[in-house]
Amino acid sequence: MNYNYLSTLPQTVVQFIYYQSNVKNKSELTLNEYCLDLRLFLRYLVISSEKKKFSDEELDAVDITRLGADFYKNISLNDAYRFLSYCKEIRGNKERARARKSSAIRSFFKYLKVNDIIDDNPMISLDSPKLKKSLPKYLTVEQAQRLLMSVEGPNKERDYCILTLFMNCGFRLSELVSINYNAIKYTEDSASVVITGKGNKERTVYLNKACILAIKRYMNVRPKDGVKDKDALFLSNRLTRISTKTVQHLVDTYIEKAGLGGQGFSVHKLRHTAATLMYQTGKVDVLELKELLGHESLNTTQIYTHIVNEKVKDAVNSNPLSDFGTDE
């Protein structure tokens, strides 16, 4: 959690953040988003009550640290919709960003009501913007192989291992960088690792032959002397645990090098690649995929069934007889 954010928030919001952290076990990313979204919401309410037009600098300068119960009691559902409209029209927020802000507001006001800070919760009926459903981007088998073959340089064993784990196991970025090498358990013919995913939930991820070999080759060259984070599987050039930014940069670099740039591929798309390729084999059902990816809801996982359905539909439409006899 970015504790610098907390110093800019009212005490009640700070207490709400700690509640979400300690009781609800929300991730660091979610907590930071709550801080920023609620801070923006409250600053907007303060400044918009004084002036119709204001700059970003004026908004950022609004002090909300002393806001208390009386202020929250006077916030209406219409205030929330005015704020979301401002986020769309002035700040250019897309549906997903506005939906996230709606969720933060709903959660905060639920907390206020449960703790008797407000008498009534006006945000019970706050709707989120409808999100457009889009199929996730993923690499084909041929593209994934090209990406792996593009790896070279002084960190080639490490980088190859990172890409291999992403596209075989479907790790999230935060999960991959947090892996400790002593957490990998080996048996005679297999290996697995227990990781902590979203919402601090643990799950076991099994490693296939490609992953085991890639890890073995990397561990043969992984530095041993002067290592600052001795447990970390993946090390940076400074011999500390590799950062998410470094991994994002190396993935982007190899995507360009493999001739796959400009197609919307990214670290997260490698997770989509693992899920899609596994599901397309027909040997993994959607419930197994849900457990493997660490999804909380089956609805999140079912997007991969849509990919296969689309490919089946395309195959039917590409049949040479698909247009035969359709002329009127």
C-alpha positions in Angstrom: 0.0 0.0 0.0 1.2 3.5 -0.8 1.1 5.1 2.6 1.7 8.6 1.1 -1.8 8.4 -0.2 -3.2 8.0 3.4 -1.8 11.3 4.6 -4.0 13.1 2.0 -7.3 11.3 3.1 -9.8 12.0 5.8 -9.5 9.7 8.9 -12.7 7.8 8.1 -11.3 6.9 4.6 -8.0 5.8 6.2 -9.9 3.6 8.6 -11.9 2.2 5.7 -8.6 1.4 3.8 -7.2 -0.5 6.8 -10.5 -2.4 7.1 -10.3 -3.4 3.5 -6.6 -4.5 4.0 -6.9 -6.3 7.3 -10.4 -7.7 7.3 -11.2 -8.1 3.6 -7.6 -9.0 2.6 -7.7 -6.7 -0.5 -4.6 -6.6 -2.6 -2.2 -3.7 -2.6 -3.3 -2.7 -6.0 -7.0 -2.5 -5.0 -6.1 -0.5 -1.8 -4.2 2.0 -3.8 -7.0 2.3 -6.3 -9.5 2.8 -3.4 -7.3 5.6 -2.1 -7.0 7.4 -5.4 -10.7 7.0 -6.5 -12.2 8.1 -3.1 -9.7 11.0 -2.9 -10.7 12.2 -6.3 -14.4 11.8 -5.5 -14.3 13.8 -2.3 -12.1 16.5 -3.8 -14.5 16.8 -6.7 -17.5 17.2 -4.3 -15.7 19.9 -2.3 -14.5 22.0 -5.3 -17.6 21.5 -7.5 -19.8 23.0 -4.6 -17.7 26.2 -4.9 -17.2 26.6 -8.6 -18.5 25.2 -11.9 -15.1 25.1 -13.7 -11.8 24.3 -12.2 -8.4 23.0 -13.4 -6.6 19.8 -12.4 -4.2 21.8 -10.4 -7.0 23.4 -8.4 -8.6 20.0 -7.9 -5.3 18.4 -6.6 -4.9 21.3 -4.2 -8.2 20.6 -2.3 -7.6 19.6 1.3 -10.1 16.9 2.3 -8.2 15.6 5.4 -10.7 17.3 7.8 -13.9 16.0 6.3 -16.2 14.3 8.8 -19.5 12.6 9.3 -21.6 15.7 8.5 -20.0 15.9 5.0 -20.7 12.3 4.2 -24.3 12.5 5.4 -25.0 15.3 2.8 -23.7 13.3 -0.2 -26.4 12.1 -2.5 -26.7 9.5 -5.3 -26.9 12.3 -7.8 -23.5 13.6 -6.5 -22.0 10.2 -7.4 -23.5 10.3 -10.9 -22.3 13.9 -11.4 -18.8 12.7 -10.4 -18.9 9.8 -12.9 -20.1 12.1 -15.6 -17.2 14.5 -14.8 -14.8 11.5 -15.0 -16.2 10.6 -18.4 -16.5 14.0 -20.1 -13.6 15.9 -18.6 -11.1 13.2 -17.5 -11.8 10.9 -20.4 -12.3 7.8 -18.2 -13.4 4.7 -20.1 -16.1 2.3 -18.8 -13.8 0.1 -16.8 -12.2 3.0 -14.9 -15.6 4.5 -14.1 -16.9 1.1 -13.0 -14.0 0.8 -10.6 -14.8 4.2 -9.1 -18.4 3.2 -8.7 -17.3 0.1 -6.9 -15.0 2.1 -4.5 -17.9 4.5 -3.7 -20.3 1.7 -3.0 -17.9 -0.1 -0.8 -17.0 3.1 1.2 -20.7 4.0 1.8 -21.5 0.5 2.8 -18.7 0.8 5.4 -20.1 4.2 6.6 -23.6 2.7 7.1 -22.4 -0.5 8.9 -20.3 1.6 11.3 -23.3 4.1 11.9 -21.4 7.0 10.5 -24.3 7.7 8.2 -28.0 6.9 8.8 -28.9 5.9 5.3 -26.8 4.6 2.4 -27.6 6.5 -0.8 -25.2 4.4 -2.9 -27.1 1.0 -2.6 -28.6 1.7 -6.1 -25.5 3.2 -7.7 -25.1 1.5 -11.0 -21.8 0.9 -12.8 -21.2 1.7 -16.5 -21.9 -1.4 -18.6 -18.7 -2.9 -19.7 -18.1 -3.9 -23.3 -17.4 -7.6 -23.6 -14.3 -8.2 -25.7 -12.4 -11.4 -26.4 -9.0 -11.4 -24.8 -6.0 -11.1 -27.1 -3.6 -14.1 -27.1 -0.6 -15.4 -29.1 -1.0 -18.4 -31.4 1.3 -21.4 -30.9 3.5 -20.2 -33.7 3.7 -16.6 -32.3 4.5 -18.0 -28.8 7.3 -20.1 -30.3 8.6 -17.0 -32.2 8.6 -15.1 -28.9 10.6 -17.7 -27.1 13.1 -18.0 -30.0 13.7 -14.3 -29.9 15.3 -14.5 -26.4 19.1 -13.8 -26.3 21.6 -11.7 -24.3 23.3 -12.0 -20.9 20.0 -12.8 -19.1 18.7 -15.2 -21.7 18.2 -18.1 -19.3 16.2 -15.9 -16.9 14.2 -14.2 -19.6 13.4 -17.5 -21.3 12.2 -19.0 -18.1 10.0 -16.0 -17.3 8.3 -16.2 -20.7 7.9 -20.0 -20.4 6.2 -19.7 -17.0 3.9 -17.0 -18.2 2.7 -18.9 -21.3 2.5 -22.3 -19.7 1.1 -21.5 -16.3 -0.9 -18.3 -16.7 0.7 -16.5 -13.9 -0.3 -12.9 -13.1 2.7 -10.5 -13.2 2.6 -9.9 -9.5 2.5 -13.7 -8.9 5.5 -14.4 -11.1 7.8 -11.9 -9.5 6.9 -13.1 -6.0 7.9 -16.7 -6.6 10.6 -18.0 -4.2 12.8 -20.8 -5.6 12.6 -22.8 -2.4 8.7 -22.8 -2.8 9.1 -25.1 -5.8 8.5 -28.7 -4.8 9.8 -31.5 -6.9 8.7 -35.1 -7.1 10.1 -37.9 -9.3 8.2 -36.8 -12.4 6.6 -33.5 -11.7 6.9 -30.1 -9.8 4.6 -27.6 -8.4 4.7 -24.2 -6.6 2.3 -22.6 -4.2 1.7 -19.0 -4.9 -0.4 -16.2 -3.3 -2.7 -14.7 -5.8 -5.5 -12.0 -5.9 -7.2 -11.5 -2.5 -4.2 -13.2 -0.8 -5.6 -16.6 -1.8 -3.1 -19.4 -2.2 -3.2 -21.9 -5.0 -1.0 -24.7 -6.3 0.3 -24.4 -9.8 1.8 -27.5 -11.5 4.8 -27.1 -13.7 5.2 -29.0 -17.0 8.4 -30.3 -18.5 9.1 -27.1 -20.4 8.8 -25.1 -17.1 11.0 -27.5 -15.1 13.7 -27.5 -17.7 13.7 -23.7 -18.1 13.9 -23.3 -14.3 16.8 -25.8 -14.1 18.7 -24.0 -16.9 18.2 -20.7 -15.2 19.2 -22.0 -11.7 22.4 -23.3 -13.2 23.4 -19.7 -14.0 21.5 -17.7 -11.3 24.0 -15.6 -9.3 24.9 -17.0 -5.9 27.3 -14.4 -4.5 26.1 -11.0 -3.3 22.4 -11.8 -3.7 20.3 -9.4 -1.7 17.0 -11.3 -2.0 18.2 -14.8 -1.5 14.8 -16.4 -1.7 13.7 -14.7 -4.9 13.5 -17.0 -7.9 14.1 -14.2 -10.5 16.8 -11.7 -9.8 17.5 -8.3 -11.3 21.0 -7.2 -12.4 21.3 -5.5 -9.0 20.8 -9.0 -7.4 17.5 -8.0 -5.9 14.1 -9.6 -6.6 13.1 -8.6 -10.1 10.5 -5.8 -10.3 7.2 -5.8 -12.2 8.5 -2.9 -14.3 11.6 -4.8 -15.3 9.5 -7.8 -16.4 7.1 -5.6 -18.3 10.1 -4.0 -20.1 11.7 -7.3 -21.1 8.5 -8.8 -22.3 7.8 -5.7 -24.4 11.3 -5.8 -25.8 11.0 -9.4 -26.9 7.6 -8.9 -28.3 9.1 -6.2 -30.6 12.1 -8.3 -31.4 9.9 -11.2 -32.4 8.1 -9.0 -34.9 4.9 -9.0 -32.8 4.8 -5.3 -31.9 1.8 -3.1 -32.6 -0.7 -5.9 -32.1 -1.7 -5.2 -28.5 0.4 -7.9 -26.9 1.6 -7.4 -23.3 2.5 -9.3 -20.2 -1.1 -9.9 -19.3 -1.8 -11.2 -22.8 0.8 -14.0 -22.1 -1.6 -15.1 -19.3 -4.4 -15.1 -21.8 -2.2 -17.1 -24.1 -1.7 -19.8 -21.5 -5.4 -20.0 -20.7 -6.5 -20.0 -24.3 -4.0 -22.6 -25.6 -4.8 -25.0 -22.7 -8.6 -24.7 -23.3 -8.3 -25.1 -27.0 -6.7 -28.6 -26.5 -10.0 -29.8 -25.2 -8.2 -31.5 -22.3 -9.0 -28.7 -19.7 -12.5 -27.8 -18.8 -13.6 -24.4 -17.6 -13.7 -25.3 -13.9 -10.2 -26.7 -14.0 -9.1 -23.5 -15.8 -10.7 -21.4 -13.2 -8.7 -23.1 -10.5 -5.5 -22.9 -12.5 -5.8 -19.1 -13.1 -7.0 -18.3 -9.6 -10.2 -16.7 -10.8 -12.8 -15.9 -8.1 -15.8 -16.1 -10.4 -16.5 -18.6 -13.1 -17.8 -15.8 -15.3 -14.3 -14.4 -15.6 -13.0 -17.8 -16.9 -15.8 -18.3 -19.3 -14.4 -15.7 -21.7 -12.0 -18.4 -22.9 -14.9 -20.6 -24.0 -16.1 -17.7 -26.1 -12.8 -17.7 -28.0 -13.2 -21.3 -28.9 -16.8 -20.8 -29.9 -15.8 -17.9 -32.2 -13.1 -20.1 -33.8 -15.7 -22.9 -34.4 -18.1 -20.3 -35.9 -15.4 -19.0 -38.2 -14.5 -22.6 -39.3 -18.2 -23.3 -40.2 -18.4 -20.0 -42.1 -15.2 -20.8 -44.0 -16.6 -24.0 -45.4 -16.7 -23.7 -49.3 -20.3 -24.8 -49.2 -21.4 -22.1 -46.7 -22.7 -19.9 -49.5 -24.0 -22.6 -51.8 -27.6 -22.2 -52.7 -28.0 -18.9 -50.9 -28.5 -16.9 -54.1 -32.2 -15.7 -54.4 
